[in-house]
Amino acid sequence: MAATKMNSPVLPQNQRTDVHPGAFRVFAGIFAAMMTALFLVFWSDKAAVAMVFISTAYGLMYLGIPLVGAHLAEYNRPWSDFLQAEIQTFTGTVTGRSFLIQLCAPY
């Protein structure tokens, strides 16, 4: 049986599958601000601070892989180009601005 070669789809030049590292930095900044606020609110209760610490540890593990990947990847396009470019995702094409809103909206 001969193996068939699968052709990868060719994306138009204005569509990208990579994400600007700044998008992950914005997300990490929002997460850090939220965790800082929670630490300040629950500072007087030791059990609550322990739970916030555990949530922070899980969040750092969750953010670690994209941040390391974004740090190692070379991305030579400016931030404004990323916000206007189309990004191909599993569910369809979105703009960079829409991607950033969807990434940061839960927080």
SULNORFEN-V449857 format. One record per backbone hydrogen bond with DSSP energy under -1.0 kcal/mol. CO is the residue of the C=O (numbers start at 0). NH is the residue of the N-H. E is the energy in kcal/mol with one decimal. If there is no record, write none. Layout:
CO,NH,E / CO,NH,E
//
This chain:
11,14,-1.7 / 13,85,-2.0 / 15,87,-3.2 / 19,22,-1.7 / 20,24,-1.7 / 21,25,-2.3 / 22,26,-2.0 / 23,27,-2.6 / 24,28,-2.4 / 25,29,-2.3 / 26,30,-2.3 / 27,31,-2.5 / 28,32,-2.3 / 29,33,-2.3 / 30,34,-2.5 / 31,35,-2.3 / 32,36,-2.2 / 33,37,-2.2 / 34,38,-2.4 / 35,39,-2.2 / 36,40,-2.3 / 37,41,-2.5 / 41,44,-1.3 / 44,48,-2.3 / 45,49,-2.0 / 46,50,-1.8 / 47,51,-2.4 / 48,52,-2.5 / 49,53,-2.2 / 50,54,-2.4 / 51,55,-2.4 / 52,56,-2.4 / 53,57,-2.4 / 54,58,-2.4 / 55,59,-2.5 / 56,60,-2.0 / 57,61,-2.4 / 58,62,-2.6 / 59,63,-1.5 / 62,66,-2.2 / 63,67,-2.5 / 64,68,-2.7 / 65,69,-2.8 / 66,70,-2.0 / 67,71,-2.2 / 68,72,-1.9 / 77,81,-1.7 / 78,82,-2.1 / 79,83,-1.2 / 80,84,-1.9 / 82,96,-1.8 / 84,95,-1.8 / 85,15,-2.7 / 86,93,-2.3 / 91,88,-2.8 / 93,86,-4.0 / 94,98,-2.4 / 95,99,-2.3 / 96,100,-2.0 / 97,101,-2.4 / 98,102,-2.2 / 99,103,-2.1 / 100,104,-1.8 / 103,106,-1.2
//
